[in-house]
Amino acid sequence: MDTHTPDIGARTRRRVMWRLMPFLIVLYVVAYLDRVNVSYAALEMTADLGFTDSTYGLGAGIFFIGYFLLEVPGAVFASRWGVRRLICRIMVSWGILAVLMGFIRNATEFYWLRFLIGAAEAGFFPAMIVYIGQWFRAADRGKAVALFMSAISLAVVIGGPVSGALLKLDWLGLEGWRWLFILEGLPAILLGIAVLFLLTDRPEDATWLPADEKAWLVGELQRERLLAEQSGQTRSASIGQALCNPRVLLFSVAYFFGLIASNGLIYWLPKMMKSLSGFSNFTVALLVSLPYSLGVIAKIVAGWSSDRTRERRWHTAGLLLLGGVGLAAVAQVQAQLAVALVFLCVAVIGLTGYTPSFWAYATSFLAGTANAAAIGLINSIGNLGSFAGPYAMGWLKDRTSDYTAGVYLLAASSVITALLVLAARATWKPRPLPAAALQTTPSS
């Protein structure tokens, strides 16, 4: 029996995980923080600039219109031209625009900068999913995506206390919310430049991989692609065919409703918590961080479980149903802060935990550039829900004077996503992993 291959496989997978994943997580933490820090700034900004809830909701959501317009091209560029240069361009440009948010004076400037930040960031997430697919085997991909996407919850966990502290600043005659945008935008510029030196586009180019490990990884990924194509598990297609594929469209609509729920919540949770509790901005930021701390754990555990069982559909739908139930309960008991916080934790576990298995399921039936285009389309159409969710919450708040109707809307959206995922038919039958592969899963 050849014991060399399992040993080299374990070494290679572990080295790749530890070499790439921490840096990718840091990039996404910064990206997501610059996207959602407006929810903390809103605790003071809306009053200072005289914004209504509808104005804030529109500005929070309009980010995703620019994101929608350029997402698919960004994903295709990542597949064809390489991730490294694309991510550098994206991060430097959005970092500059994020800093400029600290100098807005009216709603028009707020809308335009949010739109431009979204356009600048478009392509970042699908480029990262493409990148993970170029470095991790299908058997490891759910776990890798779970670790990467844990950055969403980490951004809230870290960003809450940091943003709460920055709101207290009063330097050079600028309010704390302005310094929040300025100081949280600068890391994106620096990290964007660092990407050119720290990321490698493909395993073939990795000087940091020993020759035997490089040969093993390149061979495994190539073998996997050939086996998948021969067995019909994936198929090559043109970009146009991928964008018209009924499964791609179904997952796009599902993600649309899923992001109505998750981003409708995340952009309004600080203001909601402030309204329900009356606590200080810093305390509110800490309370918001609590459920998302559990979300980090849920995402990693769900990704690990989905990889281990090779089951994607029910991992995704079950967590979405849990999120919907949690949100509906929050709407019922919001007057009781402690109880509402417990159900909020349940909701966030569901709304954050489903994403690794969702993406592993949604990207299982196309290959190459067509797959990149499909990822871009699912993410771009889905993120229109990120526009609709925050805007609908603000619109309903202005007309009903509380958050109940909005939270019920988010709960319904989560359930609709679960039903759409269940409506999708399995597009491939995963073959069992070799025993050696099961014994050499890399540590996280």
C-alpha positions in Angstrom: 0.0 0.0 0.0 1.3 3.4 -1.0 1.4 5.6 2.2 3.3 8.4 0.5 0.2 10.0 -1.2 -1.9 10.4 1.9 1.0 12.0 3.7 1.8 14.4 0.9 -1.9 15.2 0.6 -2.2 16.1 4.2 0.9 18.2 4.1 -0.1 20.1 1.0 -3.7 20.8 2.1 -2.5 22.0 5.5 0.1 24.2 4.0 -2.3 25.8 1.5 -5.0 26.3 4.2 -2.6 28.1 6.5 -0.8 30.0 3.8 -3.9 31.4 2.1 -6.9 31.4 4.4 -5.9 33.8 7.1 -5.0 36.5 4.6 -8.2 35.9 2.6 -10.3 36.2 5.8 -8.6 39.5 6.7 -9.4 40.8 3.2 -13.0 39.9 3.6 -13.3 41.3 7.1 -12.1 44.6 5.8 -14.3 44.5 2.8 -17.4 43.6 4.8 -16.6 46.2 7.5 -16.4 49.0 5.0 -19.7 47.8 3.5 -21.7 47.7 6.8 -20.0 50.3 9.0 -22.7 52.7 7.8 -25.1 50.8 10.2 -23.0 52.0 13.2 -22.3 55.4 11.7 -26.1 55.8 11.3 -26.4 55.9 15.1 -25.2 59.5 14.9 -25.0 60.4 11.2 -28.7 60.3 10.5 -29.5 62.9 13.2 -26.5 65.1 12.2 -27.5 65.2 8.6 -31.3 65.1 9.1 -31.9 61.8 7.3 -35.2 60.0 7.6 -35.3 56.2 8.0 -36.2 55.9 4.3 -33.2 58.0 3.3 -30.8 55.9 5.4 -32.4 52.7 4.1 -32.1 53.8 0.5 -28.4 54.9 1.0 -27.5 51.6 2.8 -29.1 49.5 0.0 -28.0 51.5 -3.0 -24.5 50.1 -2.5 -25.8 46.9 -4.1 -27.1 48.6 -7.3 -23.5 49.4 -8.3 -22.5 46.0 -7.1 -25.1 44.4 -9.3 -24.0 46.2 -12.5 -20.4 45.1 -12.4 -20.5 41.7 -10.6 -20.6 39.4 -13.5 -17.8 41.1 -15.5 -15.7 41.1 -12.3 -16.1 37.4 -11.8 -15.2 36.6 -15.5 -12.1 38.8 -15.3 -11.0 36.9 -12.2 -11.3 33.6 -14.0 -9.6 34.8 -17.2 -7.0 37.3 -16.0 -6.2 36.2 -12.4 -7.4 37.2 -9.0 -4.4 39.1 -7.7 -4.5 42.2 -9.9 -8.2 42.4 -9.8 -8.4 42.3 -6.0 -5.7 45.0 -5.8 -7.7 47.3 -8.0 -10.9 46.6 -6.2 -9.5 47.2 -2.7 -7.6 50.3 -3.4 -10.5 52.0 -5.2 -13.1 51.1 -2.6 -10.8 52.1 0.2 -10.4 55.6 -1.2 -14.2 55.9 -1.7 -14.8 54.6 1.9 -12.5 57.3 3.3 -14.5 59.9 1.3 -17.7 58.8 3.1 -16.3 60.7 6.1 -16.8 64.0 4.3 -20.4 63.7 3.0 -22.7 66.7 3.7 -26.1 65.6 2.3 -28.3 62.8 1.1 -27.1 63.2 -2.6 -23.5 62.7 -1.7 -24.4 59.8 0.6 -26.3 58.0 -2.3 -23.6 58.6 -4.8 -20.7 57.4 -2.7 -22.6 54.3 -1.5 -23.3 53.5 -5.2 -19.7 54.0 -6.2 -18.3 51.9 -3.3 -20.6 49.1 -4.5 -19.4 49.4 -8.0 -15.8 49.5 -6.9 -16.2 46.4 -4.7 -18.1 44.4 -7.4 -16.3 41.2 -8.3 -14.5 40.8 -4.9 -16.7 38.0 -3.6 -17.0 35.9 -6.7 -13.3 36.4 -7.4 -12.6 34.9 -4.0 -14.9 32.0 -4.6 -13.2 31.4 -8.0 -9.8 31.7 -6.2 -10.8 29.1 -3.5 -11.9 26.8 -6.3 -8.5 27.1 -7.9 -6.7 26.0 -4.7 -9.0 23.6 -2.9 -10.5 20.3 -4.0 -14.2 19.9 -4.0 -14.0 17.7 -0.9 -12.4 20.6 1.0 -14.2 23.5 -0.6 -17.2 23.7 1.7 -14.9 24.0 4.7 -12.7 26.5 2.9 -15.7 28.6 1.9 -17.1 28.4 5.5 -13.8 29.7 6.9 -13.6 32.5 4.3 -17.2 33.5 4.9 -16.8 33.5 8.6 -15.2 36.9 7.9 -18.8 38.3 7.5 -19.6 37.5 11.1 -16.1 38.4 12.3 -16.5 41.8 10.6 -19.5 42.4 12.8 -17.9 40.9 15.9 -14.8 43.1 15.5 -16.4 46.0 13.8 -19.0 46.5 16.5 -16.7 47.4 19.4 -14.3 49.2 17.1 -17.0 51.3 15.5 -18.6 52.0 18.8 -15.3 53.3 20.1 -14.6 55.4 17.0 -18.0 57.1 17.4 -16.6 58.7 20.6 -13.8 60.5 18.7 -13.9 64.3 18.2 -10.7 65.2 16.4 -10.0 68.3 14.2 -13.6 69.3 14.4 -14.9 66.1 12.8 -17.6 64.0 14.4 -16.9 60.5 15.4 -19.0 58.9 12.6 -16.8 60.7 10.1 -13.6 59.3 11.7 -15.3 55.9 11.6 -15.4 56.0 7.8 -11.9 57.5 7.4 -10.0 55.1 9.8 -11.9 52.0 8.6 -11.3 52.8 5.0 -7.5 53.1 5.1 -6.8 49.4 5.7 -8.4 48.5 2.4 -5.9 50.6 0.5 -2.9 49.1 2.3 -4.1 45.5 2.0 -4.9 46.0 -1.7 -1.3 46.8 -2.3 -0.2 43.9 -0.1 -2.3 41.5 -2.3 0.2 41.9 -5.2 3.0 40.5 -3.0 1.2 38.0 -0.8 -1.2 36.1 -3.1 -0.4 33.7 -5.9 -2.9 33.3 -8.7 -2.6 29.5 -9.2 -0.8 26.5 -7.6 1.4 26.2 -10.7 2.9 29.6 -9.9 3.4 29.0 -6.1 7.1 29.4 -5.3 6.2 28.8 -1.6 5.0 25.2 -2.3 7.7 22.5 -2.4 7.9 20.8 -5.8 6.3 17.5 -4.7 3.4 19.3 -3.0 2.9 21.5 -6.0 2.8 18.5 -8.3 0.4 16.7 -6.0 -2.1 19.6 -5.8 -2.0 20.5 -9.5 -2.5 16.8 -10.3 -5.4 16.4 -7.9 -7.3 19.4 -9.1 -6.7 18.4 -12.8 -7.8 14.9 -12.1 -10.9 16.1 -10.3 -11.9 18.3 -13.2 -11.4 15.5 -15.7 -13.4 13.0 -13.6 -16.2 15.5 -13.1 -16.5 16.2 -16.8 -16.4 12.5 -17.8 -19.0 11.5 -15.3 -21.3 14.5 -16.2 -21.1 16.0 -12.7 -20.0 19.3 -14.2 -20.2 20.5 -17.7 -18.4 23.2 -19.7 -20.7 25.8 -21.1 -20.5 29.2 -22.7 -21.0 32.3 -20.5 -24.3 32.9 -22.2 -25.5 29.3 -21.5 -24.5 29.6 -17.9 -26.4 32.9 -17.4 -29.5 31.3 -19.0 -29.2 28.0 -17.1 -32.5 27.4 -15.1 -30.5 26.2 -12.1 -28.4 29.3 -12.0 -31.5 31.5 -12.2 -33.2 29.5 -9.4 -30.2 29.9 -7.1 -30.0 33.6 -8.1 -33.6 34.2 -6.9 -33.0 32.1 -3.8 -30.0 34.2 -2.9 -32.0 37.4 -3.6 -34.5 36.5 -0.8 -31.7 35.2 1.4 -29.9 38.5 1.3 -33.1 40.4 1.9 -33.2 38.6 5.3 -29.5 38.7 6.2 -28.6 42.2 5.1 -32.0 43.7 6.0 -31.1 42.6 9.5 -27.4 43.6 9.6 -28.0 47.1 8.3 -30.8 47.9 10.8 -29.7 45.9 13.9 -27.7 48.7 15.6 -30.6 51.2 15.2 -33.1 48.5 16.2 -31.1 47.6 19.3 -30.7 51.2 20.2 -34.4 51.8 19.9 -35.3 48.7 22.0 -32.7 49.2 24.7 -31.8 52.9 25.0 -28.3 51.9 25.7 -25.1 53.8 24.7 -23.7 53.4 21.2 -20.8 51.4 22.5 -23.0 49.0 24.5 -25.3 48.6 21.5 -22.3 47.7 19.3 -21.3 45.1 21.8 -24.8 43.6 21.9 -24.8 43.4 18.1 -21.5 41.6 18.2 -22.9 38.8 20.4 -25.1 36.9 17.9 -22.5 37.3 15.2 -19.9 35.7 17.4 -22.2 32.6 17.4 -22.6 33.0 13.7 -18.8 32.5 13.2 -19.0 29.2 14.9 -22.2 28.2 13.1 -20.7 28.9 9.7 -17.6 26.9 10.4 -19.5 23.9 11.9 -22.1 23.9 9.1 -19.4 24.0 6.4 -17.5 21.2 8.1 -20.6 19.1 8.4 -21.6 19.7 4.8 -18.2 18.7 3.6 -18.1 15.6 5.8 -21.5 14.3 4.7 -21.3 15.7 1.1 -24.8 16.9 1.7 -25.6 20.5 0.7 -29.4 20.9 0.1 -30.7 20.2 3.6 -27.8 21.9 5.3 -28.8 25.1 3.4 -32.5 24.9 3.7 -32.6 23.7 7.4 -30.5 26.7 8.6 -32.6 29.1 6.5 -35.8 27.8 8.1 -34.1 28.2 11.5 -33.3 31.8 10.6 -36.9 32.5 9.6 -38.3 31.1 12.8 -35.8 33.1 14.9 -36.7 36.3 13.1 -40.5 35.7 13.5 -39.9 35.1 17.2 -37.9 38.4 17.5 -40.9 40.3 16.0 -43.2 38.7 18.6 -41.1 39.3 21.7 -39.1 42.4 20.9 -40.4 44.3 23.9 -38.6 41.8 26.1 -35.0 42.6 25.3 -33.3 39.6 26.9 -35.7 37.1 25.2 -35.5 38.9 21.9 -31.7 38.7 22.1 -31.9 34.9 22.5 -34.1 34.6 19.4 -31.9 37.0 17.5 -28.9 34.6 18.2 -31.0 31.8 16.8 -31.8 33.9 13.7 -28.2 34.9 13.0 -27.0 31.3 13.4 -29.4 30.3 10.6 -28.8 33.3 8.4 -25.0 33.1 8.6 -24.6 29.3 8.8 -26.3 28.4 5.5 -23.9 30.2 3.1 -21.0 27.7 2.8 -23.3 24.8 1.8 -25.4 27.1 -0.4 -22.3 28.1 -2.4 -21.0 24.5 -2.6 -24.4 23.4 -3.9 -24.9 26.3 -6.3 -21.4 25.9 -7.9 -21.5 22.2 -8.4 -22.7 21.8 -12.0 -20.7 24.2 -14.2 -17.0 24.5 -14.8 -14.4 27.1 -15.8 -15.3 30.6 -17.0 -19.0 29.6 -17.2 -18.9 28.7 -13.5 -17.3 32.1 -12.7 -20.1 33.8 -14.7 -22.7 31.8 -12.8 -21.2 32.8 -9.5 -21.2 36.4 -10.6 -24.8 36.3 -11.7 -26.1 34.5 -8.5 -24.2 37.0 -6.4 -25.2 40.1 -8.3 -28.9 39.2 -8.6 -28.8 38.0 -5.0 -27.4 41.3 -3.8 -30.3 43.2 -5.2 -31.9 41.6 -2.2 -29.3 43.5 -0.2 -30.7 46.7 -1.7 -34.3 45.6 -1.2 -33.9 44.5 2.4 -32.5 47.6 4.0 -34.7 49.9 1.9 -37.8 48.0 2.8 -37.0 48.1 6.5 -36.6 51.9 6.4 -39.8 52.3 4.3 -41.8 50.2 6.7 -40.3 51.8 9.7 -41.3 55.3 8.5 -44.9 54.1 7.9 -45.5 51.9 10.9 -43.3 53.6 13.5 -41.7 50.3 14.7 -39.7 47.4 13.3 -42.3 44.6 13.6 -43.5 44.6 10.0 -39.9 44.8 8.7 -38.7 41.9 10.8 -41.7 39.7 9.6 -40.7 40.6 6.0 -37.1 39.4 6.7 -38.5 36.2 8.3 -40.7 35.4 5.3 -37.7 36.0 2.9 -35.6 33.5 4.8 -38.3 30.9 4.5 -38.8 31.6 0.8 -35.1 31.0 0.3 -35.3 27.7 2.0 -38.2 26.6 -0.1 -36.4 27.6 -3.3 -33.3 25.6 -2.3 -35.5 22.6 -1.6 -37.0 23.0 -5.0 -33.6 22.6 -6.7 -32.8 19.2 -7.9 -29.5 17.6 -7.2 -27.2 18.2 -10.1 -24.5 15.7 -9.3 -24.1 12.5 -7.3 -21.0 12.9 -5.2 -18.9 9.7 -5.1 -17.6 8.7 -1.7 -14.1 10.0 -0.8 -11.3 7.5 -0.7 -10.6 6.3 2.9 -7.2 8.0 2.8 -8.7 11.4 2.0 -11.1 11.0 4.9 -8.2 10.4 7.2 -6.2 13.5 6.1 -8.7 16.4 6.4 -6.6 19.5 7.2 -7.1 21.2 10.6 -8.8 24.5 10.6 
